[in-house]
Amino acid sequence: MALPVSSAELDERTCRLICPIAAAMVGVCLTGIGILQVSISVARRTTAADDLLAIDALLFLTAMLSSYFALRLNSSRRLHRLEQLADASFIAAMLLMTIACFVITYAVHI
């Protein structure tokens, strides 16, 4: 039988998951931007995908920093606010990354 988990523990676990994943996704965005820059210089065609990935990296950074600071705070109210910011920015960044993937996919074939 599962033990009940308090709200503060649940928020802390969520922040502990978002922080390293968002930090890794910033690296993924930077790698994608680098590859796109090489592709753009070779093919002499530009896309908006590298701009989308740059914005995406900022959103992932926001998610990572807010989850990091949520772990550092002792106030339950601030923890919940920062955890909600981390959740919202992480989900927005994942959606934007999906859009960037579509832009990359269809810009190559045009």
C-alpha positions as CSV (number, residue, x, y, z in Angstrom):
1,M,0.0,0.0,0.0
2,A,1.3,3.4,-1.0
3,L,2.1,5.9,1.7
4,P,0.4,9.4,1.5
5,V,2.7,12.0,0.2
6,S,2.5,15.6,1.4
7,S,2.0,18.5,-1.0
8,A,5.5,19.9,-0.2
9,E,7.2,16.6,-0.9
10,L,5.3,16.3,-4.1
11,D,6.3,19.8,-5.2
12,E,9.9,19.1,-4.3
13,R,10.0,15.9,-6.2
14,T,8.6,17.7,-9.3
15,C,11.2,20.4,-9.0
16,R,13.9,17.8,-8.6
17,L,12.8,16.2,-11.9
18,I,12.4,19.5,-13.9
19,C,15.7,21.0,-12.9
20,P,18.1,18.4,-14.6
21,I,15.8,17.7,-17.5
22,A,15.4,21.4,-18.4
23,A,19.1,21.9,-18.1
24,A,19.8,19.1,-20.5
25,M,17.2,20.4,-22.9
26,V,19.0,23.8,-23.0
27,G,22.0,21.8,-24.4
28,V,19.7,20.0,-26.9
29,C,18.5,23.4,-28.1
30,L,22.1,24.7,-28.4
31,T,23.1,21.6,-30.4
32,G,20.1,22.1,-32.7
33,I,21.0,25.7,-33.3
34,G,24.6,24.7,-34.1
35,I,23.5,22.1,-36.6
36,L,21.0,24.4,-38.2
37,Q,23.7,27.1,-38.6
38,V,26.0,24.7,-40.4
39,S,23.0,23.6,-42.6
40,I,22.1,27.2,-43.3
41,S,25.7,28.1,-44.3
42,V,25.9,25.1,-46.7
43,A,22.4,25.2,-48.2
44,R,22.2,29.0,-48.2
45,R,18.6,28.8,-47.0
46,T,17.4,30.2,-43.7
47,T,14.5,29.1,-41.5
48,A,12.9,30.4,-38.3
49,A,13.8,27.2,-36.5
50,D,17.1,28.5,-35.0
51,D,15.2,31.5,-33.6
52,L,12.5,29.2,-32.2
53,L,15.2,27.0,-30.5
54,A,16.9,30.1,-29.0
55,I,13.6,31.2,-27.4
56,D,13.1,27.5,-26.4
57,A,16.4,27.5,-24.6
58,L,15.4,30.6,-22.6
59,L,12.1,28.9,-21.6
60,F,14.0,25.8,-20.5
61,L,16.4,28.0,-18.6
62,T,13.5,29.7,-16.9
63,A,12.1,26.2,-15.9
64,M,15.5,25.1,-14.6
65,L,16.2,28.2,-12.6
66,S,12.7,28.4,-11.1
67,S,12.8,24.8,-10.1
68,Y,16.3,25.2,-8.6
69,F,15.3,28.2,-6.5
70,A,12.1,26.5,-5.4
71,L,14.3,23.8,-4.0
72,R,16.3,26.4,-2.1
73,L,13.4,28.2,-0.5
74,N,11.9,27.4,2.8
75,S,8.6,29.1,2.3
76,S,5.8,26.8,1.1
77,R,4.0,29.6,-0.7
78,R,7.1,30.6,-2.7
79,L,7.8,26.9,-3.4
80,H,4.3,26.5,-5.0
81,R,4.7,29.7,-7.1
82,L,8.1,28.7,-8.4
83,E,7.0,25.2,-9.0
84,Q,4.0,26.4,-11.0
85,L,6.3,28.7,-13.0
86,A,8.7,25.8,-13.6
87,D,5.8,23.6,-14.8
88,A,4.4,26.2,-17.1
89,S,7.7,27.2,-18.7
90,F,8.7,23.6,-19.1
91,I,5.5,22.7,-20.9
92,A,5.6,25.8,-23.0
93,A,9.2,25.0,-24.0
94,M,8.3,21.4,-24.9
95,L,5.5,22.7,-27.1
96,L,7.8,25.2,-28.8
97,M,10.4,22.5,-29.4
98,T,7.7,20.4,-31.1
99,I,6.8,23.4,-33.3
100,A,10.5,23.9,-34.1
101,C,10.8,20.3,-35.1
102,F,7.9,20.7,-37.6
103,V,9.6,23.9,-39.0
104,I,12.9,22.0,-39.4
105,T,11.2,19.0,-41.0
106,Y,9.2,20.9,-43.5
107,A,11.8,23.6,-44.3
108,V,14.2,20.9,-45.4
109,H,11.7,19.5,-48.0
110,I,10.6,22.8,-49.4
